[in-house]
Amino acid sequence: MAKISCGTSTLLITLILFGGCSVGRTDRTTASPHQAEQTSNWAVQRREMVESQLRARDIFSPTVLTAMARVPRHLFVPLTERALSYNDHPLPIGYQQTISQPYIVAYMTQLLNLPEEAKVLEIGTGSGYQAAVLAEVANEVYTIEILPELAERAVSTFAQLGIGGVQVRVGDGYLGWPEQAPFDGIIVTAAPDHVPQPLIEQLAVGGRLVLPVGRGFQIMTVLTKTEGGITTSETIPVRFVPMTGRATAR
């Protein structure tokens, strides 16, 4: 069962996930819309996306490539944009938010470099697509969305696809999810102009925090927690919607 929670309380919407709610991955034993469309044109487009947009570039993780090949991005895209689902660019999902381009989703997931049986936190659920990809590579996924409407829509899509192991909270992602910490990886899909300290504190030793940092155009930044402290590296320029809530208070 997946629940939308708000802080420590639970919203009225509670959805039963189909397929047995196996932790972290889509159930493979029961037929689902996910499985039924594998031979469709959407599946062909998705395979082409993996080959031309991901494998042909610098996405090399077999686990990530498999996850991207399995998750039906078009079901996380509004009907008005669905024909463009497997193009390599972001698409609007309403409320001035977007679903990230496939390459960026794969790139950030690969940067996490997750261990087996990982526990992951996502800040910015949005459409739910990134969380669905994470559910293919991690054992437990926790995701926070500041807009209740998007959180509800994401949970509905998870239910449609039989995706278990994802817990969704409505709230300010800047604060993280301290009662579930520590996390082996934290991924932020909206851009603050600084790294939120609560997220650093909620990383496990050896864990990585991957996020865009800056205003306007940002730099993808990776923080790794070690026994000796935090190491930071910067990778590529990106552009994300700005992080809201307490991220804007400074």
C-alpha positions in Angstrom: 0.0 0.0 0.0 1.3 3.5 -0.8 0.2 6.5 1.1 0.5 10.2 0.6 1.5 11.7 3.9 1.7 15.3 5.0 4.3 15.8 7.6 3.5 13.2 10.3 -0.2 13.0 9.3 -1.8 11.1 6.4 -4.0 12.7 3.8 -7.3 11.3 3.0 -6.1 9.7 -0.3 -4.7 6.2 0.2 -4.3 4.0 -2.8 -3.7 0.2 -2.9 -1.0 -0.7 -5.3 -1.7 -3.6 -7.6 0.7 -6.5 -8.0 1.5 -7.3 -4.4 3.5 -4.2 -3.5 6.9 -5.8 -3.8 9.4 -3.5 -2.2 11.3 -1.4 -4.6 10.4 -2.9 -7.9 7.3 -3.5 -10.1 5.8 -6.9 -9.5 6.8 -9.3 -12.3 4.3 -12.0 -11.6 1.0 -10.3 -12.3 0.0 -8.8 -15.6 -0.2 -5.0 -15.5 -0.5 -2.1 -18.0 3.3 -1.8 -17.7 3.8 -5.4 -18.9 1.0 -5.3 -21.5 2.5 -2.4 -23.4 5.9 -4.0 -23.8 5.2 -5.0 -27.4 3.5 -1.8 -28.3 4.9 1.1 -30.3 5.6 2.8 -27.0 8.0 0.0 -26.1 9.7 0.4 -29.5 10.1 4.1 -28.9 11.5 3.4 -25.4 14.1 1.0 -26.7 15.2 3.5 -29.3 15.4 6.2 -26.6 17.7 3.9 -24.5 20.0 3.2 -27.5 20.2 6.6 -29.1 19.9 9.0 -26.2 21.4 7.0 -23.3 23.7 4.2 -24.3 25.2 6.2 -27.2 26.2 8.9 -24.8 27.7 8.3 -21.3 25.0 6.2 -19.6 26.8 2.9 -19.1 25.3 1.4 -16.0 23.4 -1.8 -16.9 21.1 -1.3 -14.0 20.1 2.2 -15.0 19.7 1.3 -18.7 17.5 -1.6 -17.7 15.4 0.7 -15.5 15.0 3.2 -18.3 14.0 0.5 -20.7 11.3 -0.8 -18.3 9.5 2.4 -17.0 6.9 3.7 -19.5 7.6 7.4 -19.5 4.5 8.2 -21.6 2.2 7.2 -18.7 3.8 10.0 -16.6 3.3 12.6 -19.3 0.0 14.5 -19.8 -2.1 13.4 -22.8 -1.5 16.8 -24.5 2.2 16.0 -24.6 2.2 12.2 -24.8 3.3 12.0 -28.4 6.6 13.6 -27.4 7.2 11.3 -24.5 10.4 9.7 -25.7 12.0 12.8 -27.2 15.0 13.9 -25.2 13.7 17.1 -23.7 11.6 18.1 -20.6 7.8 18.4 -21.0 5.3 20.4 -19.0 3.2 18.5 -16.4 1.1 21.5 -15.1 1.5 23.8 -12.1 4.6 25.3 -13.8 6.5 22.1 -13.4 8.1 19.7 -15.8 9.1 16.1 -16.3 12.9 16.0 -16.9 14.3 14.8 -20.2 15.2 11.0 -20.2 18.9 11.6 -20.4 18.9 13.7 -17.2 16.9 11.2 -15.3 19.3 8.4 -16.3 22.3 10.6 -15.7 21.3 11.6 -12.1 20.3 8.0 -11.3 23.7 6.8 -12.5 25.5 9.5 -10.5 23.9 8.1 -7.3 26.0 5.0 -7.7 23.6 3.1 -5.4 24.6 0.0 -3.5 22.5 -3.1 -3.5 19.4 -2.9 -1.2 19.6 0.9 -1.3 17.3 3.3 0.5 16.8 6.5 -1.6 15.2 9.9 -1.0 13.9 12.0 -3.9 13.0 15.7 -3.4 10.5 16.8 -6.0 8.2 14.0 -7.0 6.6 15.9 -9.9 5.1 13.4 -12.4 6.6 10.4 -10.5 8.8 9.3 -13.3 12.1 9.7 -11.6 10.8 7.9 -8.5 9.5 5.0 -10.7 13.0 4.7 -12.2 14.5 4.7 -8.7 12.1 2.0 -7.7 13.8 -0.2 -10.3 17.3 0.2 -8.9 16.7 0.7 -5.1 15.0 -1.3 -2.4 13.1 1.6 -0.8 12.2 5.0 -2.3 10.9 8.0 -0.4 9.8 11.0 -2.4 8.6 14.4 -1.3 6.4 16.8 -3.3 5.4 20.3 -2.2 2.3 20.4 -4.5 -0.5 18.0 -3.3 -2.0 17.8 -6.8 1.2 16.4 -8.3 1.7 14.0 -5.4 -1.8 12.6 -5.8 -1.3 12.2 -9.5 2.0 10.4 -9.0 0.5 7.9 -6.5 -2.3 7.2 -9.0 0.2 6.4 -11.7 2.2 4.2 -9.4 -1.1 2.3 -8.7 -1.9 2.0 -12.3 1.5 0.5 -13.0 1.7 -1.7 -9.9 4.8 0.0 -8.6 5.5 -0.8 -5.0 8.1 0.3 -2.5 7.6 4.1 -3.1 6.3 6.3 -0.2 5.1 9.8 -1.1 4.9 12.7 1.3 3.5 16.1 0.7 5.8 18.7 2.2 8.8 20.9 1.9 11.7 18.8 0.6 14.3 21.2 1.9 13.8 19.5 5.3 14.2 16.0 3.9 12.6 13.0 5.7 14.5 12.8 8.9 12.6 9.9 10.5 13.5 7.7 7.6 17.2 8.7 7.5 19.9 7.8 6.8 19.7 7.4 3.0 22.2 5.8 0.7 21.3 8.4 -1.9 19.4 11.6 -2.2 18.3 13.1 -5.5 16.9 16.6 -5.9 14.9 17.4 -9.0 14.4 21.1 -8.4 17.2 23.7 -8.1 18.1 25.5 -4.8 20.7 28.2 -5.0 22.6 26.4 -2.2 22.9 22.9 -0.8 20.3 22.2 1.9 22.0 21.3 5.1 19.3 18.9 6.3 19.8 16.8 3.2 23.6 16.5 4.0 22.8 15.5 7.5 20.4 12.7 6.3 23.0 11.0 4.0 24.5 7.8 5.2 28.3 7.5 5.2 29.2 6.5 1.7 26.0 8.0 0.3 25.7 10.6 -2.4 23.5 13.7 -2.7 22.9 14.7 -6.4 21.3 18.0 -7.2 21.4 21.1 -9.5 22.7 24.1 -7.7 22.3 27.7 -8.8 19.9 30.3 -10.1 18.8 30.3 -13.8 21.2 27.8 -15.3 22.7 25.5 -12.7 25.6 23.1 -12.2 24.9 19.4 -11.4 26.6 18.8 -8.1 27.5 15.6 -6.3 28.2 15.5 -2.6 29.6 12.3 -1.1 29.6 11.7 2.6 32.8 10.0 4.0 34.0 9.2 7.5 36.2 12.3 7.2 33.5 14.7 5.9 31.9 15.8 2.6 33.6 15.8 -0.8 32.0 17.8 -3.6 32.3 17.6 -7.4 30.6 19.5 -10.2 29.7 17.9 -13.5 27.5 19.5 -16.2 25.5 22.7 -16.7 21.7 22.0 -16.4 18.5 23.9 -16.1 15.8 22.9 -13.6 12.7 24.6 -12.2 13.7 26.4 -8.9 13.2 24.8 -5.6 10.5 26.5 -3.5 9.6 26.5 0.1 12.4 27.1 2.6 15.0 27.0 -0.2 13.9 30.6 -1.1 14.1 31.9 2.5 17.8 33.0 2.4 
